[in-house]
Amino acid sequence: MEQDTLNATHDNQVQARPEVIAGLPGAEPEVHRSLLKAGIDSSRLSILHLGQPPKPLKYKAPGWAYRMLIGYSLWLVLFLLPNFGVKLPGYLDAFFSLVVGLLIVQVACQVLVKATEQFAARMRWTHYIAGTAAEILSTLPELVVIAFLVMVDPLMAFLVAMVTIYNNALVFSIYSYFLPRDQHGKFLMPKPITDSGTQILIAGGMLGLIMGLIMLTFSLDRHPKKSFEGIDLLVIAILLLAIFVVYIYKIVRDQGEEEEAVQSVLELTEGEVELRHDLAFKHVKKNSFLFIFFLLSLGILGSFLGGERVAVFASLAIEDLGLSGVVAAIILAGFAGMSEYVILWTSHRKKEYGIALANAFGGIAQVLFLIVPFTFIAIAYYQIFVNSGHPDLPIAFSVTHILLLIFLFPTLHTLASLLQNDHTMDILDTVIMFAIVGLLVLLLVTYGV
């Protein structure tokens, strides 16, 4: 961090000692040595800079505003074309719907994160609570996409949610291979990943295996049950959400205790604690609540408009283009994760490895324990109250569904095993993950329906 930042003073005219930025970029080695003596590894602290460093704007508005304006304009054009008697060929309509929908969804996600960070800065939230809230709120566009997909094709919604888990697991595996190593050839993963994260991976793998084996047993036997009824999906969703709530609680609690330990070891005063908070939020603008509400409204609107276009793509891909549900789901899940991959690469180039890893790992945990249960609840509601006669309902115990659930165990169990003892993935580990996910995709494309 720049030296002038170290010499800055807080509102209470408290001189900023080097200890204030412990764990943040630019901290002096002497500070980190004092933490190590107390058993705290500074390289694994969860404190980070929220927001993005301000850059000189070429234009009067930030880049996301122009992207959102373009997305909204294109959405309006696609929406009005049929009213003027213009009908695009099926493949063009599907392509433009996918591009416009994902453009709006990704910008909406970025806007929602900005709104959360600015609200957290105004409310004086700690950085770890702000980061957790931003990650959860950033899933809103994905939830809206799932809701629209359920109304168009419930089976497609289920497939997209499940395939996204494998995509994100593979991305995490590949990215961890490129992390900088120490003299022992390792990169110390953040504690939220090696502790709570490992537990959540094991839980997800075991639940997937149990559900897959139950489906397999019922489908092979003469048992009368051959599909998931609405009540089955609701029970499974409640179990997954319960795990997610406890997981979030444990992460926030552990990170809070970690920060308190750092403040105690470094003997920070109340003024220095406040300054440390301000440094974590130094890239976040302190806008008015009215402007924050405006950003939130833009993000929610973008979530709905983008979700509608993605649902149109799914419908056209299956009905007009003749793609199988599995192939369309793989395409959709791959494109939907582009914004996450861009954030990951951008953070890595800035050497903000903690942010990159949190983004990559959150893509696994949040999809499995937040988006998947939401998908189950949406399908259950649609099945019970809206259209119980839909040809894709109830969710059958098919080969595709059994494979998607059973393969969660080897995929997530392998990740959890490789993360034990702060293990850093090498080329063999990455190839193993490629082989597991690649085999699943091959089976789904070849034998899935």
Disulfide bonds with the S-S distance in Angstrom:
none
